[in-house]
């Protein structure tokens, strides 16, 4: 159910100090935070360091903050709190799953050719230990389900993105998860481009694990990542990194992993980024994810309408706020636009420029980018 919305995208934009100058269109990499998100982290650190040591227990203060954020994330993505592990990043979440499986030489991992390095490097490491990695080739940010089914027929795990960072396309997550499960493979989803710009319900996806973070479209801080793990699947995963937060009783010998996803949390991490994550989710829900999705689509359509068809690498009907544009010299284009106060990014593959349009952007922002790109056509 969509919560009652009390804030407009314009009001949210006004709360973000970084937007006072220039045009920011790089949310697929980093979402600048509202002032109160940063303040929430600062306030927690002050309380934890100035008051908790003598007025409370700093460990208890931290654990309460973690518990509240697990509950908030779970509600936001359609999970239960014991299915949420708080991580540093999407990369950390993917690695946590990769390192919790007892891999055997000859085991197979399947990924697409659209993955971010976060969804590539952990499997490259496993290749050195005899694990085979099979890459499913795609076209224009699309995956052929039949080709995917053929690739995962003998796989142990499949890893793919919900929204591609290369084209902004939405992959058919639930369908791919079903295909992987029919083959007896685990399904791990990189969802970092979803929360904050599109609705997200892990129950509808049915994936075994979903890794994401709050420092992009959610407008949270770096370090505020999260990992969903199905509670039944978690019982069969044994993390190689173990600490007092990942076990039931730290002093037990032998130890037992904590139930559910908490086994992927390790030790004395700073709760501040996750306190900020909770504040960021509250702000996004005050605007309303449906309203955000609609505004993102409207602005992306405006941008796409101004790009020649032969230069557009993303769908002509946008599926997200990520719009990839073919230019002759991406690095030079990004540098030139930056000199004009317009922030976009260069992509390595395809070798292009990507704009990431959020609901906090305006039509004027989009038009300034189009004006800046005119010399490219």
N, C-alpha and C positions, 0 to 999 in steps of 0.2 A: 504494500500500500504506500502510495506517495505521501510523505508527511506534509503537513501544512507549511506552505512557503511564506516567508516573511521578508525576504530580501530579493532585490532585483540584481541581475548581472551588473548593471551600472553601479549599484551600491557596493557590490563586492569589489568591483574594479577600484572604486574610490578608496577602499581599505588597503590597497597594495601600494606601498611607497615606491616600488621600482617603476611604476607606470606613470610617474609624474613627468617623465621626459621620454621621448622616443617611442618607437613602435615595436612591441615585443611579440614575436610570432614563432616562439621556439619551445612551446609547452611539451612537445614530445621528448625533449631533452631535460628541461628543468622548468618548473612552475614557480615563479616568485611568490613568496608567502604574504598573506595579509598581516598587518601589524599585530593583531591579536593572536595569531598563530605563533609568531616569534615570542610575544609577551608570555604566552602560556608556558613555553619551554623555559624562558628566563625565570619566571615566577617559581616553577617547580625546582629549578636548580638552587635558587636562593633558599627556598624552604628546606630542601634536602640538606643543604650545606650549613645553613645558619640556625635552623630551628630543630630539625630532627635529631641531631646528635645528642642534645641534652633534654629535649622536650618529648622525644618519641624515639622509635627505633628506625634508623635510616634504611635498614633492610626492609622493615615492614612498610615504610612509606613508599619505597620503590616497588615492592611486590603488589601493593594496592593499586599503584599507578598502572603497572602491567596488566593486572586483572581487569581494570576498567577499560583499558584500550582493547584487550582481547574481546571483551563483551561488545564494545562499540563497533569494532571491525566485523565481528560475526554478524551482528544485526544488519550492517551495511551491505554485506555480500551474500546473505542468505545461508549462513552456517551456524554452528553452535560454538560457544567459547572454547570448548576443549578440542575443537578442530583447527584452532588458530595458534600458530607460533609467531612470535614477534621477532623479526629479523632485521638485519642492517639494510638489505636491498633485495631486489629481484634476483640478482646474481647469487647472493648468499642463499636464497631459498632454493634455487635450482641446484646449487652445489650441495645443499643439505640432503636433498633427495638422492642425488648421484652418489653421495658418500655413505648412504645408509642401506645400500643394496649389496648383497654378497655376490659380486660379479664373478663369473667364471669365464675363462678363456673361451672365446667363440660365441659368447652372448652378443646379442644384436640390439643396438639403439637406432631408432629412426628419427630423423629430424627433417625439416624442410630446408630449402635453400634461401628462405626468407628470414631466418633467425638472426637475432641480435647476437653479438659475441657472447652475451650471457647464456645463450642457448646453444653455443657452439663449443666454447673452450672446455667446459667440464667433460664433454664427450671426447674431445681430442686427447685430453689427459688419459682417459680410460683406454683409448686406442693403444697407448704405450703398455697397457697391462693385458692386451690380447682381446679387448672388446671390439667388435666390429661396429662401425658407424655407417649407416646407409642414408644417403641424402636424397630426398624426393624433390625432383626438379618441378618448378612451377612456371606459370606464364602470366605476366602482368599482375602479379600479386594474387593469383588464383591457384588453388590446388585441385587436382582431379581426384575425387574420392576413390575411383577405381585404381588409380596409380598408387594412392596411399594404401589402399587395402592390400595390394600386391606387395608393397614394401614391408608392411608390418606383419605379414602372414606368419613369420617365424621370429618376431621380435620379442624382446623382454620389456622394452619401454619405448614409448613414442613421446617426443617433445615438440611442441609447436606453439605458435603465438595465436592469441585470440584476435588481435588487431596487428597487422604487419607494420613494422616501423619503416619499411621501405616504400610502401605504396598506400598505406592507410586503409587497406582492405580488411573486411571482417571475414575471418575464416569460419567455416561451419563447425564450431567447436563441438556441439552435442553430437553431430553426425560422425566427426572424426573420433571422438571418444568411444562411441558405440562400435566403430570399426576396430579400434585398438582392442577394446574389451572382447569382441568376438574372436580376435586372434589370440587372446590370453595375455595381452600386453598391458602394462600400466600406462596411464595417460597423464602426462605432466604438461600443464599449460602455463606459458609466459603471458600474463595478463596485464603487464605494467601499463599498456596504453589504454586500458579500459576504465578503471575507477576514476571518477571525477568528470568524465565526458560522456560515458554511455552507461546504461543500466547494467548491473552485474549480479547474477544469481548463480552461485556455484552449484546449487542443487539442480538447477535446470541443465547445467553443463554435464553433470555426472562425472567429472574428472576425478582422478585419484588424488591429485595435488595441483594447486594453483599458486604460482608465485607472483607477487606484485609489490608495489611500493607507493609511497604517498608523495614523493617529491616532484611529480610531474603534474598531471591534470588535477590532482587533489589539492595542490598548492601547499603541501606540507614541507617539512624539512628533510634534508639528507639524513639518512640513518633510520628513517621510519618505514621500514619494510614489513611485509607480513607474508606468511605462508599458510595456505589452507591445506590440510591433509585429512582425507576421509578417516574417521576414527577407526574403522575396521582395518583399513589399509595401514594405518600408522602402527598397529600392533605387530605387523610383519616387517617393519623397518627398524634397523638398528644403527643409529648414528655412530660414526667413528669419533666424533668430537663429543666428549662427555664431561659434564660438570654438575654442580650441585642443583642447578635448576632443571636439569634433564633427567633426574632420577627421582624415585619415590622417597628414598631415605638416604641422604648423602653419606651417612656413616655406616650403612649396611655393607656387608661383605658375604656373599656377592651382592652387587647392587641390582635393582630392577629399574628399567626405564620408566619414566613417568607415563601415565596413560595419555593416549591421544597425541596431539601435535606438540605439547609442551616438551616432549623429549628432544625437540630440536632447538630449544633454548639452552644456553650453556652456563654462563656465569654472570659477573657483575657488570652488565651493560648499563649505559646511561639511559634512564627512562625518558629523558627530556624530548628526544625526537618522537617518541611514541605518545607522550602527552600532547605534543604539537599535532600529531596525526589525528588524535581524537578531536581536537579543536578544529582542524581542517575539514574533517568529515562533517562536523556539525555545520560549518559554514556552507559547504556544498549542498547539504540537505536543506538548509534554510532557503537557498535559491531554488532547489528542486532539480533532480537529475533529468527529469523529462523536459523541463524548461531549458536546461543547459544543452541537452542533446538537440533540441529544436533550434536554438540559437546558433550552435556550432554548425549545424547543417545549412542554415540560412547564410551564414557568413562564408562557409566553404563554397557554397553555390555561387555566391557573388565573386569570389576569387576565381573559381574555375571558368566562369563566364568571360573573364578577361584574358584567359590564357589560350593561345592558338591550340587547336586540337592536336596538331602534330608535336606540340611541346608538352602536353599533359601526360604524365605517367601514372597518375592515379585515376580511379573511375570518374567518368563524366558526371555520374550521379554520386556525390560523395557519401562514403560510408563511415567517415570519421572526420576529425578536424585536421588530419594529416594529408597535405597536398604536395605531391612531388612533381617537380618541374624540370624539364630538360633545358639546360643552357650550355653554351659552348665552353665556358670555363667556370665551373662551379665555385672554385676557391676564390677566383677574382671577383665573381658576382657577389658572394657573401661578404667579402672585404669591402667592396664598393657600397653595398647596401648599408653595412655597418657604419661607414663614414657618414651616411645620410641619416643615421639614427634608427635604422630598420634592422631588427635582429631575426635572421633565419639561420639555417645550418646547411652545410654541405654533407651529402651522403657518399659513402664509398662505393656502394653498389645498390642500385644503379648510380653511376657517377652523375649526380644531379643536385639540385637545391630542393630542400624541403621546408615548407612553411607549416606551422602547427597553429591552427586557429582555435581559440577557446571562446567560450561565451562572454568572457570579460573583454574581449576585443570589440571593436566597433567597425562600422562600415568605412569610416575614415581611415582606420588602420589598414584595411584591405585595399582601399583605393590608393593609399600611399605606396603600398608594396607594388601594386600594378603599375603605378607611374614609374617606380624605380626599375621595374623590369622591362619597360617599353623598349629600351635600346637593345634588348636581347633578341627581339623578334626580327 
